[in-house]
Amino acid sequence: MILPMNGTSLIDAVGRRGALAYEFEREGRRTILIRSSCTSPWHHFPPSYLDDSGCAYTWMVNPSGGLVGGDYVSVDARLHAQTHVVMTSPSANRVYRSASEFAVQEVRLSVGPEARLEWLPEVTIPFAGSRFRQSIHVDLAPGATVVLWDAMASGRIAMRERWVFARVENEICIRAVAGDSVIERFQITPETVGKLAAEWDYVASWFVIGDGIESGRLSRLKDAIVDLLERWPGEVFGGVSEPPAPGLAIKLVARSASGLTDVVESLSAAVRIHLWGLSPPVLRRY
């Protein structure tokens, strides 16, 4: 048997171990990156400033094209007090076919006092026969707010691969400072896809959570989102609820990628306008 230089077998060496880490702090009106690191397949890009809010727009880039069975990738972001960060990605997260091993992605986000994090990655596309396991854990300090978007496609729709991945497991856990949490977990296989979901091509979750959100602003945001979700009859279907932790939770399904993009851009704009009095985020995908 041929061995890699570290002495492990080729079988044991299958899969990549990639880690991406960021740390932000406030400097004057701007949020700045004070520490970062990455290992393959992640690639580092410094934040950009696309509006006058001081928000640091940060792109998570995987130039390898996707994840395969045995890959383990992680994202760790720490936001210090009064920072404002948008974390997004330039393209979909593709998960390729695997005979047995899962592709795993773990995300840990720490949002400091009065900080704002907008987590807005592109959709995950599980290919036929793929296995994907993801966890997103968020810890909120007093006055912090997280806006979290997580979406997946039914598969490679253009190739007529709908709901034929092997398995997708997902967990989202948002912990507020008072001890209240928002937890969403699901496991999907082709055999367990519900009738409602099977008729749609995209499913998504959207959370706006934070103990610093003023109740009147939250109420106006909820009303705006209810109206917003009625803009695409037959194209997008969703509902809004108030979880135990202060904030809103939205579940939705969409028939097309364009419909999904319209929704996330409209929701992002509504949050910024109603909660912070800011202009919509610049969700530039390049």
N, C-alpha and C positions, 0 to 999 in steps of 0.2 A: 504493500500500500504506500502511495506517495503521501507524505505529510507536509502541511504548510510549515513555515518557519517557527510558528509558536508551538508545534508539537501536536496539535489537534488533528483529527482525521478530516478528510474532505467533507464527509457527511456532517460532522459536527460544525464545520465552518460555513455550512449553507446559511444564507440570510445575513443581512447587514444589521449593525447596531449603531443607529444614528441618533445623535442628541443635539438639540438646538436650545440655547438658553439666552435669555435677555434680562437685563436689569435697567430700570428707568428711574430717573429722579427729576424733580422740578428745578429749573434754573431760570429765574425771572418769569416771563410769560410762557416760556417754552418747556416742553418735556424733552429731555435729552437722554440718549442711551449712554450709560456709564460703564456697562460691562456686557460682553456677549461672547459666545463660543458656539462652534458647530462642528459636527463630524458627518462624514458621508452617510446617507445621500443628501443631507441638508446643505444648503449653500447660503452664505450670509450676505445680506444687503443692508446697508445702513438705512435708518428711517428717512422719510421725506416729509416735507412740510407743504401741504397742498392747499392750505387755506390760512387765514390769519388768526386761528384759534390757539395756535401753539401745540396742537395735537400732533403726535408722532405717528405717521403712517408707516407700518412695518409689514414687509412682505415675507412670508414663509415660503421658500423656494426649494423644490425638490426636482433638480434637472434630470434625474434618472428616468422620469416618465411615469413612475408609479411604484407600487409595493407588490412584493411577491411573498409566497408562503415562507415563513422563517424570518422575515424582516421584523425588527423591533425598533420603532422610532419613537422619540419622545420630544415634547416641547415643554419648556419650563420658562415662565415669564413672571418677573417680580416687579410690581409697580409701587414706588414709594409715594408718600403723601402728596396729594393734589396733582398728580400726573394725569395725563389723558393720552391714551394710546388706542389706535385702531390696528388690529392684527388681522391680516387677510392673506390670500394666496392668489397667484396669477392665473391658475388653471385648476381644473378638477383633480381630485385625489383618486387616481385609478388603482384598482386592486385586481391583480391578475389571477388566473386560474391556479389552484393548488390541489395536489392530490391528497394532502393530509394536514400540512402545517397552516396555522393562521398567520396572517400579516397583522401585527399589533401596533397600535398607536396609543400612547399615553400622554395626556396633556395635564399639566398642573399650573394653575394661575393664581397668583397671590396679589390681591388688589388692596393697596394701602389706604389710610384714612383720607376720605374725600377724593379719592382717585376715581377715574372713569376708564373702563376698558370696554371697547367694542370688538368682540370676537366675531369676525365675518368671513370665514374661509369659503372657498368654492365648494360645490357639491362633491360628495363621494360617489364614485361609480364602481360598483362591484361587478366584475366580468363574470361570465358563465363559469361555474365551478370554483369560484373564489371563496376564500374564508377570511373574514375580517373581524377583528375585535378592537374596539375603541373605548377609552375612558377619558372623561373630561372632568376634572375636579377643580372647583373654584373656592377660594377662601376670601371672604370680604371683611375688611376692617370697618370701624365705625364711619358712617358717611360715604362709604364706597358704593359704586354702582357698576354692575356688569350688564352688558347687552350681549347676549350669546345666541348665535345662529348656528344650527347644525342641520344639514340636509343630505339626503341620499337619493340616488336615482334607482329605478327598478333594474337597471343594467345598461348594456349598450343598446339603446333603443333603436338606433339606426341599423343595427345588425340583427334586429328582432330577438334580442336576448332580454326578455322581460321576466323578472322574478325567477331566474334560473341559476343564481349563485348558490353555493353550497350552504353557507351560513353567515349571518351578520349578527354580531353582538355589540350592544352599545350601552354605555352608562354615562349619565350626566349627573353630577352632584354639586350643588351650589350651597355653601354654608354661610349664613348670615351671622353677624357678630352676636346676636342675642341667643344663638343656638338653634334657631329655626333653619330648616334645610328644604331645598327643592331637589328631589331625586327622580330621575327618569331612567328606567331600564327596559330594554327589550331584547329579545332574541328572535330572529326571523330565519326560517328556511322556506324553500318553495312550497312545502306541505302546510306551513302554518300561516301563510299570508292570508289575511282576512279578505273577505269579498269586497269590502269598500276599497281597501288599499290596492287590490289587484286591478281595479278599474282605472287606476291613476298611474302616472309614471314617476312621480316625485313625492316624497314625504319629507316634512321638515318640522323642526321645533324652534321656537323663538322665546327667549326669556329676557325680561328686564327686571332685575332684582337689586334692591338696595334699601337700607333703612334710612337713608338720607333723602329719599324721594318724598316731597311734600304731597299730602293726600289730595289736594285740589288739582295739582298738576297731573298726578297719576290718574285721577278720574277723567280729566280732559283727554289724556293720552288714550285711555281705554275706549272712550267714545269715538275718538278719531280712528282707532284701529278697527272697531266694529264697522264703521262706515267704509273704511278702506277695503276690507275683505269682501265687500259687496260690489266692488268695481269690475270684477271679472267673472260674471255668472257663467257657470258651466266650465270655466277654465281653472278657477281656484276655489277651493272650499276649505274653510277654517273656522275656528272658534277661539274665544278668549276666556281665561279663567284667572282667579286670584288665588295663588298658592299660599301655604302657611307663612312663608317668608314674605316680607313686604315687596310687592311688585306684581308683574303680570306674566302669564304663561300662555303661549299661542301654539296650537297644533294645526297644521294645514297640509293639504295635498294639492298637487298641481298636475296639469296634463302636459305641459311643455316647459322646456328650459327657459324660453322667453318669459312665460308667465311667472316662473319661479324667480327670475332675475327682477322682474317688475315688482314683485312682492317684497323682496329683501331690500331693494332700493327705497321703496315707499315706506316700509317700516322703519328703516334707518333714518329717513328724513323726518318722520313723525316723532321719533324719540328725541332727536336733536332739537326740533322746533319746540315741542311741548315741555320737555324737561329742562333744557339748558339754554334755550333761546339762541341756538346756533344754526348756521346754514347746513344743508344736507351734506353728508360726507362725500368725498370724491372717491368713489369706488372704481378707480382706474385699474384695469386688469393687465397692465404691462409695466 
